[in-house]
Amino acid sequence: MTELAPPVIATLDLTKSYGRHQALFGVNLQVRAGEIFGFLGPNGAGKSTTIRILLDIIRRSGGGVEVFGLDPRTDGVRVRSRVGYLPGELAMTSRRPAREFLTYLGHLRGGVDPRRIEALAHRLDLDLSRPIRGLSKGNKQKVGLVQAFMHEPELLILDEPTSGLDPLLQQEFQEMVREVRAAGRTVFMSSHVLSEVQDLADRAAIIRDGRIVALEDMDALRERALRRMTMTFADSHTLSQEEFAALDNVREVTLDGTAVSCLVEGSPDALIKLAAQHTVLSLTSEEPDLEELFFTHYSNGTTEATEGQDQHAA
Ligand SMILES: Nc1ncnc2c1ncn2[C@@H]1O[C@H](COP(=O)(O)OP(=O)(O)OP(=O)(O)O)[C@@H](O)[C@H]1O
C-alpha cells in the first residue's frame, strides 16, 4: 500500500436527493487499497445511500464517484464483479436451503469452490441445510456474510455487518476481515458505533446528516486516547502523589494507601519507568474509550475533518 496508489474508492462532492429530501451534501471519501475503513454514523446519516451509489444500485444526484478508478454509473457490472457486498437490509425469501442458494450465487460469479462455502459457514456456525426463508435475522446475516466473502473479492463493502451477530461470532467476523486485509484486499464497512470497528479499522470516517464530520487514523486516535492505570506498591512510605502528577502526560492522580491511580494520555512509558523505581505489586490498565474522543474531537465544527480529507486526497 503506498500513498501514490490510486484509491479503491473515491467520492468527490457526492450529493444525493430522494425527491425533495437531500440525503448527501457533498461527501468526500478516499479509501486506500489494502485498508480496513470504518464508515460510521447514526441512523439516517447517509451510510447506505453512499454505499448503494458506489455499487450503482441507486444513482447519485451530483459529484463524482470512482471504484477501482471506474465510474459505477457507466461501469456498474464491472465494479460489482470485483466487490463482495453485504446489504444493510437483507431481503432473503428463497425457499431453497442456504447451501443451494449460495452455490447458485457462486455460479453467477463464475464459480466458487464449495469447500470455501462450507468453511465460511462452519466458522460462522451456519447450518447450510436449512431453507433461507425460515432463518432468523442473525442466520440470514450469516448467509449474507458468506456470500460477500466466498469469492474472495478485491473489495468488501459491508453495510452494518455485525448487526444480529452474537459477540463470539463478531470476533470470528473480525478475524475474517483481518484475513482479507492480510491478503492485501480492501474492506469498507459501515456501523453506527465506533466500538464495532475501533479494533479493526485502519481509518474511520463519521457521516452525520449527509456530511463527513470526522476522518481519523485509528492508531493516531489511540495515541491521543486517555487510559486509566492503577498500580499498587509494596510500600506507601516512599510514594508521593506529586512525583506521578509531575509527569507531562499524566493527570487526575490519586494516592490511596499503596495504590496510585491516574489517567495517562498516549504512551505509558514514562509512568512505568517512574513506577519501576518502587516495588510494584500489580498494574492494571483499562482500554481507552475512543468513542468519546472520536466524537468530542470534532464537536467544534467540521474544519479538521475536511482538512484531513484534503490531505488524504492529495
Ligand atoms: N428510498 C428512499 N426514499 C426517500 N428517502 C430515503 C430513501 N432511502 C433513504 N432515505 C433517507 O435518506 C437519509 C439517509 O438514509 P440512509 O439509509 O442512507 O442512512 P443510513 O446512515 O444508512 O442509516 P441506517 O443506519 O438507518 O440504515 C435518511 O434521511 C433516509 O430517511
The ligand as an SDF file (V2000), in Angstrom:
LIG
                    3D

 31 33  0  0  0  0  0  0  0  0999 V2000
  -35.5580    5.3800   -0.8570 N   0  0  0  0  0  0  0  0  0  0  0  0
  -35.5630    6.4760   -0.1080 C   0  0  0  0  0  0  0  0  0  0  0  0
  -36.5040    7.4290   -0.3080 N   0  0  0  0  0  0  0  0  0  0  0  0
  -36.5130    8.5620    0.4260 C   0  0  0  0  0  0  0  0  0  0  0  0
  -35.6460    8.8350    1.4050 N   0  0  0  0  0  0  0  0  0  0  0  0
  -34.6950    7.9160    1.6630 C   0  0  0  0  0  0  0  0  0  0  0  0
  -34.6030    6.6910    0.9190 C   0  0  0  0  0  0  0  0  0  0  0  0
  -33.5570    5.9910    1.4000 N   0  0  0  0  0  0  0  0  0  0  0  0
  -33.0210    6.7290    2.3870 C   0  0  0  0  0  0  0  0  0  0  0  0
  -33.6950    7.8800    2.5660 N   0  0  0  0  0  0  0  0  0  0  0  0
  -33.3980    8.9490    3.5150 C   0  0  0  0  0  0  0  0  0  0  0  0
  -32.0520    9.3760    3.2880 O   0  0  0  0  0  0  0  0  0  0  0  0
  -31.3850    9.6110    4.5220 C   0  0  0  0  0  0  0  0  0  0  0  0
  -30.1630    8.6990    4.5920 C   0  0  0  0  0  0  0  0  0  0  0  0
  -30.6040    7.3680    4.7250 O   0  0  0  0  0  0  0  0  0  0  0  0
  -29.6030    6.1170    4.7380 P   0  0  0  0  0  0  0  0  0  0  0  0
  -30.4250    4.8810    4.6830 O   0  0  0  0  0  0  0  0  0  0  0  0
  -28.5630    6.3050    3.7190 O   0  0  0  0  0  0  0  0  0  0  0  0
  -28.9360    6.2760    6.1760 O   0  0  0  0  0  0  0  0  0  0  0  0
  -28.0520    5.2540    6.9990 P   0  0  0  0  0  0  0  0  0  0  0  0
  -26.9240    6.0550    7.5520 O   0  0  0  0  0  0  0  0  0  0  0  0
  -27.7070    4.0760    6.1810 O   0  0  0  0  0  0  0  0  0  0  0  0
  -28.9960    4.8600    8.1690 O   0  0  0  0  0  0  0  0  0  0  0  0
  -29.3840    3.4210    8.7710 P   0  0  0  0  0  0  0  0  0  0  0  0
  -28.2760    3.0710    9.6720 O   0  0  0  0  0  0  0  0  0  0  0  0
  -30.6530    3.7200    9.4860 O   0  0  0  0  0  0  0  0  0  0  0  0
  -29.5490    2.4900    7.6060 O   0  0  0  0  0  0  0  0  0  0  0  0
  -32.3950    9.3560    5.6240 C   0  0  0  0  0  0  0  0  0  0  0  0
  -32.9650   10.5980    5.9510 O   0  0  0  0  0  0  0  0  0  0  0  0
  -33.4140    8.4530    4.9610 C   0  0  0  0  0  0  0  0  0  0  0  0
  -34.6780    8.6340    5.5250 O   0  0  0  0  0  0  0  0  0  0  0  0
  1  2  1  0
  2  3  1  0
  2  7  2  0
  3  4  2  0
  4  5  1  0
  5  6  2  0
  6  7  1  0
  6 10  1  0
  7  8  1  0
  8  9  2  0
  9 10  1  0
 10 11  1  0
 11 12  1  0
 11 30  1  0
 12 13  1  0
 13 14  1  0
 13 28  1  0
 14 15  1  0
 15 16  1  0
 16 17  2  0
 16 18  1  0
 16 19  1  0
 19 20  1  0
 20 21  2  0
 20 22  1  0
 20 23  1  0
 23 24  1  0
 24 25  2  0
 24 26  1  0
 24 27  1  0
 28 29  1  0
 28 30  1  0
 30 31  1  0
M  END
$$$$
